[in-house]
């Protein structure tokens, strides 16, 4: 029974991290869209096309502690460096 409880606690921790990641990403993508006057779906495809989506998924844990203005700026700069025009 003790092993089950330890496993259950690890699963809950993973669920919390996943939940936090989803919450942050669903917050920051609309912020990016709003900053650059895009539809949310267009912002998602733009971020994905120019590499910022990968960066966001890899570094969300650090980015969520930054000011949202700076996070949006980081995403813009990554897109720009990879050929984005906005």
N, C-alpha and C positions, 0 to 999 in steps of 0.2 A: 504494500500500500504506500509506503514511503517513496518508492521510485515513481509511482504514478503521480503523486503530489509534486515532486520535483519536476517531472516532465510537464505537468499541467502549468506550473509557474513559468517555465521557459516558453511555453506556447503563448501564454498571456503576454509576456514581455515582447515577443515577436509581434503579436497582434497590436500592441500599443505602438510599437515603432512603425508598423505598416500604416496604422491609423493616422499617426502624426504626419507621416510622409504624404499620404493622400490629402489630408487637410491642408498642408502647406502648399502642395502643388495646385490644388483646386482654388486656393486663394491667390497665388502669385501669377498664374496664367491670365486670369481676368484683369489683374492689375497691369500686366504687360500689355494686354489688348487695349485697355483704357488709355494707357500712356501714349500709345501709338495709333489711337483711333482705328482699331481693327475689331472685327468680330472675334469672339472667343475661339471659335473653330479655326478661323484664319490664323490667329495667333499661335494656336497649337501646331498647325501644319508649318508655319513659318519657323517656329522654334525647332521643330523636328528636322526640317529641310536644311537648316544652317547650323546644326550641331549643338544648339543650346539646350535642347531637350535631354540629350545624353548627359551634358554637364549638370543640369538641374537634378536629374535622377541620381547621379553619382555624388553630388555635393549638397544635397538638400539639407542635410543635418547641420552643416555650417551656415548655409545661406539663410536658414530660417531664423538665425540669431541676428542677422544684419537688418538694417533699416530696409523696408520694402523698396524704397526709392533706389537704394544702392543695388539691391538684388536685380531689379528691373534693368538698371544700367549695365550690370555685369552681363545679363542675358543679351542685351542689345549689342554690347561690344563683341561678344562671342559670335553672334550672327553676322555682324559687320566684318569681322576678321575672316569669316568663311564665305563671304560673297553676298551677304544680305544688303539690301539697299535702303531700307527704311531708317 
